[in-house]
Amino acid sequence: MRKTHGGLMLGACIAALSAATLAQQAAAQQAEPKRGGTVFVHMNSEQGVLNPALRASTGVYQITGRFMEPLIDKTYDGYVGVLATEWSTSEDGKTITFKLRDGVRWHDGEAFQCDDVAFSAMELWKPLLNYSSTLQANLESVDCPDPLTAVFNYSEPMPLDLIVAAMPDLGHPVPKHLYEGTDILKNPHNQAPVGTGPFKFQEYERGQYIIGVRNDDYWRGPEYPYLDRVIWRFIPDKAAGAAALEAGELHESGFNGISMADLERLGKDPRFDMGTQGFENNVAHSTVEFNLRNPILADLKVRQAIYHGLDLDFAINTIMRGFAKPGHGPIPSVGGANYTDDVPVYEYDVEKAKALLDEAGYPVGPDGIRFKLRHRPAPWGEYTQLWGEYFAQAMKEIGIQVDLVTNDAPGFLNGVYRDHDFDTANGWHQFRSDPAVSTTVWLRSGAPVGTAWSNQFGYESAEMDGLIDAAAEELDPAKRADLYHQIQRLAMTDLPVIFAIEHPFVGITNKKLMNHHNTPRWDSSSWYDLWIDE
C-alpha cells in the first residue's frame, strides 16, 4: 500500500499555519487601517495576456484581480456578490438571472451595465475563454431587460450552483465600448486592462514591472482601497526573489513563487507568514500529460507502466516537502461530494512497469533504452521544473529515455496546446470549486486547437464526453456527484492524463501586510481591504 505520510504532513501544516494566520487577521481587524503605501509583489513570469475574460490563468488573476472584478467572488463564508448583487434560476434551469450592482464605473468613467455583461458572455466567455468555452457551450443569448439585469438563456439546464462557482474565475466582464468592433484577441486593452476594481492599470515595463494605482472612484466607497499602489516585479530567478523578500524589497510571493527550501527557511523568520491559507480555492494537481497521437503512448499499457514507474512518496517529500498527497484522478479531495477515492490506483512498482512495457512490445535495446520521449516541463515555478527532471530520472529506471525541452510560458503553451509538439508534458491542473469549471475541459474532446489547459492530448472518448455533458446539466446534486465519480474512475482507467499529486499552493507574506490571505482565493482577488502597517 502507498504510504500517506505526505498527506498527513500536509493536513498538519495547513491546520497550524491557518491558526497562525487567522490570529494575525483578527489582530488586523481590530487595528485602525492605515491609508497609503505601496505593496511590492513577486511574479516569476510574465503573461502574454492580461485579460481574465480571455485567459483563465493563475498568473493573469495575480495581476488583473486588482483591476478587473467578477460578478461573484468566494469568501470563507461562501459566495458573495461583487458586480452582481443577486442571482436566481428558473425552475427548468435554463434561465439564470443576475441583478447587477448600481453605481459602478469603468476606470475610464463609463457606467458598468448589462450590455457589458452580455457582450462579454457572448463574445469572450463563450467562444474565447479557456474553460468557459466548455462551461458556456449551451449559452444561447443574454438579454438585458434593463441596464442592471442580465438574463442568461441556455438550451440545456445550467445548475445554479455550477454557474455561481464558476463566476470568481470565469465571470469577469470587459467594457463593451472598448472592445466592440475590434479584433478582440489583438485589442490593446488585453495588455492594459480597464476594469472596475480598486486599482487602475498605470504602466507595464516588459521584463521589469507592472504598476497599479489607487482608483479614487471605486464603488465600495472613498475609504477603499487603503493602498496607493501595487507594483508587481518580474523576478524569474527564485533565489533572487527570496533575497528580495528577505531584504524587504518585496512584500509577498504567492503560488510557490520561491523555492520550497526558501519557503521553509523564511517561514521560520518572525517577519513573515508562510502557509497555504488563502489558496484553498486553488488546490492543484501535478500532472503528466500524454500526446496520444504518438502510437507508443496510445497504448494503455505504456501509460500504465509510466504511472507505476512514479515514486510519488519520494516526489511528495523531496520536491513538495510534504505539502502534498497522492492524487486520485481529476477531482481533488477538496471537491466535496463530487470527489471519490474509489478509483483504480497505480502503486509504485518498477518491475510491474517493466513487465507492462515488455507486454506492449517495447523490450530493452542493447543501449538499455526501450524508446525515447520528448518532454516539455511547464515553466510555472521551481517544482514544475523539478517534476520534469524527476520524471526523466524515474523513466530511466524503466528503460525510457526522456529528453527535456524547456521553454518560456508562451513557448510551452504553444508547444503543447497549439502545435501539439510534445510526447509528454508536465504542469499543473488547478481545481476551481466545481469540476465543470476547469477540470472536465481537460478530458472532454472538441476543444478548439490552441485552447490553453484543455484536452489537446488526442484523447477522444464518447463515454467520457457523455458523462461530462450529463454532469454539467444535472440539477440534482446527488446524481451529479455520482456522474463525477464515474468520470474520476474512467479517467483513472483510460489515463489520458496522470493527476499524480494533489497539493495546495504556498505563499510567503511580510507581516506588515494587514488583512492578507483573508479569502480562499486571496492572491487572485481585489485586495480592496489590504493595508500596510509601516
Secondary structure, DSSP 8 states (H G I E B T S, - for coil): ----HHHHHHHHHHHHHHHHHHHHHHHHHHS------EEEEEESS--S---TTT---HHHHHHHTTT---SEEEETTEEEESSEEEEEE-TTS-EEEEEE-TT-B-TTS-B--HHHHHHHIIIIITTTSTTHHHHTTTEEEEEEEETTEEEEEESS---HHHHHHHHHHH-----HHHHTTS-GGG-GGGTS---SSSEEEEEEETTTEEEEEE-TT-TT-TT----SEEEEEE---HHHHHHHHHTTS-SEE-SS-S-HHHHHHHHTSTTEEEESTT-GGG-EEEEEEE-TTSTTTTSHHHHHHHHHT--HHHHHHHTSTT--EE--SSS-GGGGGG----S------HHHHHHHHHHTT----TTS-SEEEEEEE--SSHHHHHHHHHHHHHHHTTTEEEEE----HHHHHIIIIIS---SEEEEEEE--SSHHHHTGGGT-S---TT-TTS--S----HHHHHHHHHHHH---HHHHHHHHHHHHHHHHHH-SEEEEEEE---EEEETTEESTT-STTGGGS--TT-EE--
